[in-house]
Amino acid sequence: MTDLTNETKLRVLVVDDHSTLAELLTGALDRESDLASIGHATTGATGVAMFAELRPDVVLMDLHLPDMDGFAASAQIVAMDPRARVIVLTAHVTAAAVAKATSSGVCGFISKDGHFADLLRTIRTAKPGSLAVDPLLVSHLVNHPPTAKRALERPLSERELSVLVRMAEGTHVTGIARELRISNHTCRGHIKRVLSKLGAHSQLEAVITAVRIGLIKITDEPGRAAALEGAQTLRREVDRGMSAPV
C-alpha cells in the first residue's frame, strides 16, 4: 500500500558543514509528521547542486560554509528558481548579515540559538518574496546602543509613524490596515513612503534603521516588538476611533 502522506510532506534539504548538528536536525525534522529531510550537503556548491537535482520544498542553509557564505549559495538557488524557499541559520548575527538577508532572496533568517518550534513554524509558513526574521536576531541588533538620534530630511507623518511601529511589531499589512481602519491599498502606500523616507529597501531594513537613529525602540513587553515615542497617544486615538490624516 502506498503511503500517500509522503506526497504531501514538505521536503527539506539541509546545508551545513557540521555533520553532527546536521544529523540531529534531519532526525528531528523526520520526526515531524508533515516534514521529511531529503539530503544533507556540507558545502554551498554541493547544496546548490543538490537543490538542482532534488528540488526540495525548503532549504535550511547554514550562514558559514567552507566554500562560500550561505547568502551566496542561497542567491544561486533563488536565481535558479525564484519560488525557492531558503531559510538561513546563523549562530552569530551582524547588521551586515541582516542587510544581506534582505537582498539575497531568502525567506527566513533564523538563530541557531532559538527554539526549535520557531524554526518549524518558519519552515511551514515562510513564503518566497517575504522575509521571516527570528526575533532573537532583531533584538540582538537593536538592543545595542543606537546611533545619535537625527532628524529625517523628510519627517514621517503621524500616520506613517503609527504604521512603522506596527511594522516593528511584525503586524502584516492587513492587520495594520484593520487596526488603523484604513484600506490595504492605503496602508501599502504608507509603507512605501516610510521605506522611501528611511532609505530602506524592505520593512525589516526600515525598522532597523528607525531603531538605529532613535526613532523607535524595542521593548521586552509580551506582544509588543516595538514602542514608539508618542505611540501610546497614537494608539489611544485609534482606539477612540479618531481619524488621522491619510
N, C-alpha and C positions, 0 to 999 in steps of 0.2 A: 504493500500500500504506500502510495506516495505521500510524503509529509508536505502538505500544501503550505504549512506555516512557514517553511523555509523561503517560499517565494515572496512572502510579504515582509520578511525581516530586513532591517537596514544593514547593508553590508559595509563593514568598516575596515579600512586599511590603516595600519599603524606604522608610522615612520619615526624611528627613534634608535639611536646608536647604543643605548643602554639596554642590553639584552634582557637582564633580569626584570627591569621595570616594564619593558615591552611585553614580556611573557605574563607578568602579573596583570597588566592592563588587558591583554587579549583574553586571558582567562576570565577576568571579571566581566568583560563585555559578553562573552559566550554564556555567562550565567543569566543574562537578561533575556527574557522570552522574545523580545522584539528586535534583538541585535545579534549580529554574527560577525566575528572577525574573519577576514578572508586572506590575511597575509601580514607579514612584518618586514619592513625594509630598514636597513641600517645606515643608508646614505640618502642624500637628496636625489641624486641621479637615479638610484635604484627605485626610490619611491615614485619618481616621475614615470619611469619605465613600467612599473607595476600598475600604476594608475591607467596608463595607456592600454595595457593588456587586460586588466581585470574590471575596469570601470566601476569602482566601488561607489556606494551612495555617499559615503563620508570618508574623509581622510583626516586622521589625527596626526599632526605634524609637529615634531619637536623643533623648537626655535634654533637650537645649537646642534648642527650636524657637522661631521668631519670634512665634508667637501664643499658645503655652501650653507647659508643660513636658511631657516625654514621658510622665510618670506620669499626668497629667491626661488626655491623649489615650488612653493605654492603658486607664485606668479606663472611659472611654466605650466602648471596643471590647469590654472584658470584660463590661460591663453589657449590651451588645447581644448578645453570645454568650459565655456563661461557659466554653465549651470553647475559646475563642480562645487561641492561643499567642503571646504578645507577649514579645519579648526587648528590653530597653532597653540601649542602648550609651552609654557616657559616657567622656569624657577626664579628668574630674575627679570625685572621689568625696568625699562628706562623710557624717558619721554620719546627718544628716537625710535624705540621699538613700537610704541603706540602709534607714532606717526606713520611708520611703515605698515602697520596693521590696517590703517585707514586707506592706504593706497595700493595694497598688494592684491586685493580681490578676495582675501579670506573672509569667512563669515563668522568666525569666532576666534577670540584671543583669551585663553584661559590659563589661570595659575595652576601649576602643579601642586601647590600647597593648599588648594581649595578643596571643597567637599566633592566627593565622587558623584554625589547626587546632582550637583551643579553641572558637572561635565556631562552626565547622562541627559540632563534636561537640554543642554546646548546641542548635543548630538541629535536629539529628537526634534528640536524646534528651529535650529539655525537655517536660514534661507539665503540663497545667493542674492547679492545686492544689498544685504544688510550686514551689520557687524555686532555680534553679541560679545560684550567685554565683561570679564569677571570683575565684580565689584572690588575684589581684593587688589586688582591691578590699578584701577582708577584711584582707590583710596591711597595706595602707596604713593602715587604721583602727587595727588592734590594735597595730601597732608604734609608735604614738605613746605617749608616757608615760601609763600608766594613772592613774586617779584613786586616791586613797589607799585602801588595802585596808580593807574594812569587813566586819563580820560580818553575816550574814543573820539576819533575825528568826527564820526557820525554817531552820536549817542543813541542808545536804544530807547524806544518809547516805553511807556508803562506796560502796554500790551506785549511788546516784544520781550521785556524783562520777565513778565509773567509766563510767557511761552518758554523762555530759556530755563527758568527754574524747574519747570515740569520736564523739559528735555533732560536736565541733570538728574531728575528723579527716575528717569527711564520710562516715562509715560509715552505711549505710542501716539501718533498724530491724531488718531480717532479719539483717544482718551483725553488728550489736551483740548481738542475741539469741544468735546462734551462738557468738560469742566468749565471752559470759558464761554460756553454757549455761542459758539461760532461754527461756521461750516468747515468741513475738512479742507475745502479749497482755500478758504481764507486763512486757515491755520497753516497750510503749506506755504502760503505767501509770507506769513510772518516768519516762519522758519528760514525761508530763503533769504529774507532780509537780515535776520540775525547772523546767519553764516557770512553774508556779504560784509556786514559791518565789523565782524570779528576776524575777517580774513581767513575763514575756515572752509575746508572742503567737505566736512562731514559734521554731523551733530556731536559726535564724540570729540572731535578736534575743537569745536566751538565751546563745549563745556570745559575742557581742559584749559583752553585759552582764557576763558572767563574766570576760572579759578586762579590762574597764574597772575592775572592783572588785578585781582582783588575784587572782581565784580560779584562773584558768588562764592560760597564756601560750602564744603561738605560737612555734614553732621553725622553722628552715630545714632540719631534718633530712628527707631524702627519705622520703616515705611517712608522715610524721608531721606533721599540720597543727597539732597542739597537744600540749603537755606539761602535766601537772597535778602540783602539788606532791604527792608521795607516790604518783603514778600508777605508777611503776615497781614499787613494793611491791604495789600492787593487781594489776598485770599478772602479777607472779610468782605471786601467789596463784591467779589464774585458770589460769595455765599448769600449776600443780601440781594443778589440779583441786579446789582448796579452794573450798568454797561459802560465799558471804557471805549475810547475811540478805536476803531479797527482800520 
